[in-house]
Amino acid sequence: MLDNIKEHSIVVADIVRVISTGLVHSGVKISVEKAVAGALLHDIAKTQCIQSGGDHATVGREICLQHQFDEIADIVGEHVWLEDYSLDGVYSEKEVVYYADKRVLHTSVVTLAERMHDIIDRYGRNDSRLSQLVRMNFTICKGVEKKLFSQLDFRPEDLARMIL
C-alpha cells in the first residue's frame, strides 16, 4: 500500500472510531473494533488497482476473504458504494466506514460537498454519466450522515477537531 493511501486510511479510521464510539455510547449496537479494522483496510487493494486496473473495493473484498477477514470483507467491498443499507433503525459498521471515507480527502477532513466535487473533478470531469452516479452516491451518503448524526451528540462539522 502506498504511504499516502496508508495515511488516508488512518485518518478514515480516526473518524470511524469517533463516530462508532459515539454511536455505542448512545446505545447503538455496532462493533468499534470491527469498524476501525474495516477502515484501516478499506483501501487495501487501491495500490494494486492503480497499477493494474480494476475496482479496488471489489478486489479489496476478495483479499479480505482470501485471508479469512470475513467480518470486514463487506465493509471493504461497500466503502465506495453501499449496496445493503437502511436509512432508519439498523446501523452497521459499513455505513460508518462508507461515510467516513467520503469525509476524508487525502488526509484532510472535508465536507461531503467538497469531497464530491473532488471526485467529480478527478474521475468524472468529462463523463456526465459518471458525474451523475457520483452525485447519486453522495445523496445516499447525505442520508447516511443524517441517520448517523441523529444518534450522536456532536455534528458533522465537529469531526475535524475531534480527531486532532
C-alpha positions as CSV (number, residue, x, y, z in Angstrom):
1,M,0.0,0.0,0.0
2,L,1.4,3.4,-0.9
3,D,2.2,5.7,2.0
4,N,-0.4,8.3,1.1
5,I,-3.1,5.6,1.0
6,K,-2.0,4.3,4.4
7,E,-2.2,7.9,5.8
8,H,-5.6,8.4,4.3
9,S,-6.8,5.1,5.8
10,I,-5.5,6.1,9.3
11,V,-7.5,9.4,9.1
12,V,-10.6,7.5,8.0
13,A,-10.1,5.1,10.9
14,D,-9.8,8.0,13.3
15,I,-13.2,9.4,12.1
16,V,-14.7,5.9,12.3
17,R,-13.5,5.5,15.9
18,V,-15.1,8.8,16.9
19,I,-18.4,8.1,15.2
20,S,-18.7,4.4,16.2
21,T,-17.7,5.1,19.8
22,G,-20.3,7.9,19.9
23,L,-22.9,5.5,18.5
24,V,-22.1,2.8,21.0
25,H,-22.4,5.4,23.9
26,S,-25.9,6.3,22.5
27,G,-27.0,2.7,22.7
28,V,-26.4,1.6,19.0
29,K,-25.1,-2.0,18.8
30,I,-22.1,-1.9,16.5
31,S,-18.5,-3.0,17.0
32,V,-16.0,-0.2,17.2
33,E,-13.2,-2.7,16.6
34,K,-14.7,-4.1,13.5
35,A,-15.5,-0.7,12.1
36,V,-11.9,0.5,12.8
37,A,-10.4,-2.6,11.2
38,G,-12.6,-2.1,8.2
39,A,-11.5,1.5,7.9
40,L,-7.8,0.6,8.2
41,L,-8.2,-1.9,5.4
42,H,-10.8,-0.2,3.2
43,D,-8.2,0.7,0.5
44,I,-6.1,-2.4,0.8
45,A,-6.4,-3.0,-3.0
46,K,-6.1,0.6,-4.1
47,T,-2.4,0.5,-4.9
48,Q,-2.8,-2.8,-6.8
49,C,-5.8,-1.4,-8.8
50,I,-4.0,1.9,-9.6
51,Q,-1.2,-0.2,-11.1
52,S,-3.3,-2.9,-12.9
53,G,-6.8,-1.6,-13.1
54,G,-10.0,-2.9,-11.5
55,D,-12.4,-1.9,-8.8
56,H,-10.4,-1.5,-5.6
57,A,-13.5,-2.1,-3.4
58,T,-14.3,-5.4,-5.1
59,V,-10.7,-6.6,-5.2
60,G,-10.2,-5.5,-1.6
61,R,-13.2,-7.6,-0.5
62,E,-11.7,-10.6,-2.3
63,I,-8.4,-10.0,-0.5
64,C,-10.2,-9.9,2.9
65,L,-12.0,-13.2,2.1
66,Q,-8.8,-14.9,0.9
67,H,-7.2,-14.0,4.3
68,Q,-10.2,-15.1,6.3
69,F,-11.2,-11.5,7.3
70,D,-14.8,-12.4,6.6
71,E,-16.2,-10.0,9.2
72,I,-14.8,-6.9,7.4
73,A,-15.0,-8.1,3.8
74,D,-18.3,-6.4,3.1
75,I,-17.1,-3.2,4.8
76,V,-14.2,-3.1,2.4
77,G,-16.4,-4.1,-0.5
78,E,-19.0,-1.5,0.1
79,H,-16.9,1.5,1.2
80,V,-17.3,3.2,-2.2
81,W,-21.0,2.4,-2.9
82,L,-23.3,1.0,-0.3
83,E,-25.4,-1.9,-1.6
84,D,-27.2,-3.0,1.5
85,Y,-28.1,-0.3,4.0
86,S,-31.0,1.2,5.9
87,L,-31.7,4.9,6.4
88,D,-33.7,4.1,9.6
89,G,-33.4,1.7,12.5
90,V,-30.5,-0.6,11.7
91,Y,-26.9,0.7,12.0
92,S,-23.8,-1.1,10.5
93,E,-20.1,-0.7,10.6
94,K,-20.0,-0.5,6.8
95,E,-22.2,2.6,6.9
96,V,-19.8,4.3,9.3
97,V,-16.8,3.4,7.1
98,Y,-18.6,4.4,3.9
99,Y,-19.4,7.8,5.4
100,A,-16.0,8.4,7.0
101,D,-14.3,7.7,3.7
102,K,-16.4,10.3,2.0
103,R,-15.3,12.9,4.6
104,V,-11.5,12.4,4.0
105,L,-9.8,14.0,1.0
106,H,-6.2,12.6,1.1
107,T,-5.6,13.2,4.8
108,S,-7.9,16.3,5.4
109,V,-11.4,16.1,6.8
110,V,-13.7,17.9,4.4
111,T,-17.4,18.3,3.9
112,L,-19.4,15.9,1.7
113,A,-19.8,18.6,-0.9
114,E,-16.0,19.2,-1.1
115,R,-15.3,15.5,-1.4
116,M,-18.0,15.0,-4.0
117,H,-16.6,17.9,-6.2
118,D,-13.0,16.4,-5.8
119,I,-14.2,13.0,-7.0
120,I,-16.1,14.5,-9.9
121,D,-13.1,16.6,-10.9
122,R,-10.7,13.7,-10.7
123,Y,-12.8,10.9,-12.2
124,G,-16.0,12.3,-13.8
125,R,-14.9,15.6,-15.4
126,N,-15.6,14.5,-19.0
127,D,-18.2,11.9,-18.3
128,S,-21.7,13.2,-17.4
129,R,-23.0,9.7,-16.6
130,L,-20.2,9.1,-14.1
131,S,-20.6,12.5,-12.6
132,Q,-24.3,11.8,-12.1
133,L,-23.5,8.5,-10.4
134,V,-21.2,10.3,-8.1
135,R,-23.9,12.8,-7.2
136,M,-26.4,9.9,-6.6
137,N,-23.8,8.2,-4.3
138,F,-23.4,11.4,-2.3
139,T,-27.2,11.8,-2.0
140,I,-27.1,8.3,-0.3
141,C,-24.2,9.5,1.8
142,K,-26.1,12.6,3.0
143,G,-28.9,10.2,4.1
144,V,-26.4,8.1,6.0
145,E,-24.9,11.2,7.6
146,K,-28.3,12.3,8.8
147,K,-29.1,8.9,10.2
148,L,-25.7,8.6,12.0
149,F,-25.7,12.0,13.5
150,S,-29.3,11.7,14.7
151,Q,-27.8,9.4,17.4
152,L,-24.7,11.5,18.2
153,D,-24.2,14.4,20.5
154,F,-21.9,16.2,18.0
155,R,-22.3,17.5,14.5
156,P,-20.6,16.6,11.2
157,E,-18.7,19.9,11.4
158,D,-17.1,18.8,14.7
159,L,-15.3,15.8,13.3
160,A,-12.1,17.6,12.2
161,R,-11.4,19.0,15.6
162,M,-12.3,15.7,17.3
163,I,-9.6,13.7,15.7
164,L,-6.7,16.1,16.3
